[in-house]
Amino acid sequence: MSILQDLRQTPRLGLLVGGAAATIGVIYGYDMSNIAGALLFIAKQFNLSTSEQELVTTAVVAGEVIGALVGGWLSNRIGRKACMVGLAVGYAAFAILSAMANDVPTLLVARLLLGLTIGISVVVVPVFVAESAPAKVRGALLVAYQVATVFGIIVGYLAAYALSGTGSWRWMLGLAAIPAVIVLAVVIKLPDTARWYMMRGRTADARRTLAAIEPAADVDAELSEMQRAISDERGGGFREMMRSPYLRATVFVVGLGFFIQITGINAVVYYSPRIFEAMGFTGNAALLLLPAVVQVASLLAVFVSLSLVDRLGRRPVLLTGIGMMVAANVLLVGVFMAGQNFGGLLTVLGFLGVLLFTVGFTFGFGALVWVYAGESFPSRLRSLGASAMLTSDLVANVLVAAFFLTMLQRLGGAGTFAVFGVLAVLGFFFVRKYAPETKGRQLEEIQHYWENGGKWPASAEPTAAPDPDPTRADDLVQAGRP
């Protein structure tokens, strides 16, 4: 059965959750790219230096770090839905505040607050989707968030180009309020997740929500499994994540989050116009439309990833994407080393290098971050685990946003992409060593991978049926089977 058939059979509530998450992805992506276009005009209006341009870009990322730090705690405290409602309101308010800024300090504060909202969203949204989606389409709906993010990046570049003739950077920033209002209208009608209701002792609400999402499931059995998993988890805090059996899971998600950003993807998103300018491109059409073309190609890559993640598996998709990034870095280093005078074939190869780099990222890292953020921890640790992962991701993002233009000036394109290439190779071997293959496994089952020292027990198969032999009950629990 194809993924489209699976999605058609998914109940309306599950699709609404995925749609709301996707719309937030559009806003997230739009903000990432529209600052690249807006910065061309903000820099002129406020006469910004290179370091000041990096500061304007970094302000939102610094806010994201703070948001990611509190996102897991807030999600457990007030609920996934309440966080989603707050996110929609915050997106709209701070996008408008950014657009109304009349000086650099006001713009920095507005961008910091917008980043705070984004930081919470990148923690809460994967958890909300993972806990609300049927297992057979969970990976697809989590990847759909990345699809929406890339779509938002494309829209951001196109909006910047459409408004570039007038230099209307305020409209570029303020338009993000429109999808935020749409998210609010959808999310406010949704229930919270069944797992969060069970964590709060609201069994009736959990039963009603689970029945709406998976009508064919044995609801009582699912609720019993959730309750057992919650009861077995003691503490539910960062201290528990830092000791056995979940220390290995923590190392994995924190390391994965760091490699996702330190390998340089947001340098390309935030500063594509500057990179293409260094390759000899000129004019708003080239500097703003070429990045959009790159993102269209990366969007196609995400659709391919979407079709494979629940069939081929998480690890093959992720490793293939990182391998493409390594190859792209090699190409870009060669182009910049040979590029005394860009033009003709050399410029084309440079564009293709950026294209391959971005496609590789969205196919692998970009798609799988949301999958692993939602799958890697048991329910009471899931939000905190996603928070730790995304905090690591955003700390690396701060480093890239704050220093990329300086690196480009001092190391040149060859030196800069050589650094990213080395980091991508390290990321490849990290993923190969630590990433579990979670395809087809229930969320409650995945925790047993970590409890078994980072290995699937030999008897544990995805979606395996219970063994009828009651004398093996303890073995089945250790194997992660229902």
Residue, then its C-alpha position, 0 to 999 in steps of 0.5 A: m500500500s502506498i503512502l498516499q493510500d495510508l494517508r487517505q485512510t488516516p482519520r480526519l483528526g490525524l490529518l488536521v494535526g498534521g496540517a496544523a503542524a505543516t502550517i507552522g512549518v511554513i512560518y518557520g521556513y518563511d522566516m528563515s529565508n525572508i530575512a535573507g532578502a530583507l537583510l539586503f534592504i535593512a542593511k542599506q536603511f540602517n547602514l549595517s556592517t558585516s558584524e551587525q548583519e550577522l547580529v540581526t540574523t543571529a538574534v532570532v536564532a538566540g531566541e530559538v535557543i531559549g525557546a528550545l530550552v523551555g519548550g519541553w518543560l512547557s509542553n509537559r506543564i500546560g499541554r501540547k495544544a496550549c503550546m500550539v495556540g500560544l505559538a500561533v499568537g506569538y508568531a503573529a504578534f512578533a512578526i508584526l512587531s518586527a515589521m514595525a521596528n524603526d531602529v535596530p534595537t527594536l528590530l533585535v528585540a522583536r527578532l529575539l521574541l520571534g525566535l523564542t516562539i520558533g524555539i518552542s515550536v521546533v520542540v512542541v510540533p514534532v511531539f504533538v505530531a508523533e503523539s497524534a499520528p497513527a504509527k503507519v504514517r507517523g514518519a510521513l507526517l513528521v517529514a511533512y513538517q519539513v516539506a512545509t518548512v521548505f515550502g515556507i523557505i521558497v515562499g520567503y525568497l519569492a516574497a522578497y523578490a516580489l517586494s525587492g523593487t520597492g525595498s519593502w522589507r517591512w512587508m517581507l517580515g510582517l507577512a508571516a502573521i497571515p499563516a499564524v492566524i490560520v494555524l490558530a483557527v485550526v489548532i484551537k479546535l483540536p484536542d490535546t494528545a492521548r499520551w499527554y492526557m494520560m500523563r495528567g490522569r485524564t483517561a476519558d479524554a485520552r480514550r476519546t482522542l485515541a478512538a478518534i485518531e485510530p478507530a480500528a485500534d484496541v483503545d483499552a489495550e493502547l491506553s494500558e500500554m501508555q499507562r504502563a510506560i508512564s508508570d515505569e518511567r521515574g523522574g521524567g527529568f533531565r537527570e534521568m536522561m543523563r543516566s542509564p539506560y537513556l544516556r545513550a539516547t541523550v548522546f544520540v539526539v544531542g549529537l544529531g541535533f548539533f551535526i544537523q546545523i553545524t554542517g552549514i545548511n542555514a548558512v546557505v538559507y540565511y546568506s544565499p544571496r551573499i554566497f551567489e554574489a561571491m560566485g559572480f551573480t548580480g542583481n535581485a533576480a539572481l540573488l533572490l530567485l536562484p535560492a528559491v530554485v535551490q529550495v524547489a529542488s530540495l522540496l522535491a528531495v523531501f517528497v522522495s524522503l517522505s515516500l521512503v522513510d516508512r519503507l526503506g527506513r530512517r538510517p539509509v535515508l539519513l546516511t544517503g543525504i549526508g553523503m550527498m552533502v559531503a560530495a557537494n562540499v568537495l565540489l564547492v571547495g574545488v569551485f572556489m579554489a579554481g574561481q579566480n574569475f567566476g563565470g561560465l562553467l565555473t559559476v554553473l558548477g558553484f550553483l550545482g554545488v549549492l543545489l546538491f548541498t541543500v538537496g542532500f540536507t533536506f533528503g536526510f538531516g532535514a527530514l529525519v530530525w523531526v522523526y527522531a525528535g518525536e521517536s527517541f524517548p518514552s512519553r514523559l521524556r519525549s518533550l524534554g528529549a526533543s528540547a535537548m535535541l533542538t537546543s543542541d541544534l540551535v546552539a550550532n545554528v547560532l554559531v553558523a549564523a554569527f560567524f559565516l559571513t566572517m568565515l567567508q571573508r577570512l577563509g574564502g569559499a574554499g576554506t569555509f566549505a572545507v570546514f563544512g565538509v569535514l563536519a559532514v564526514l564526522g556527522f556521517f560516522f556519528v549517525r552510522k554508530y548511534a542512529p537506531e532504525t525505528k521504522g514500523r516500531q511503536l513509540e512504547e517499543i522504541q524505549h527498549y532499544w535503549e534499555n538493551g544497550g543500543k541494540w534491538p533484542a534478537s526476538a524484537e521485530p517491528t509490529a510483532a505479535p505477542d508470544p502465546d507462551p506465558t512463561r516468556a512474558d518477561d522476555l517479551v517485555q525486555a524485547g519491547r513487544p506488546 
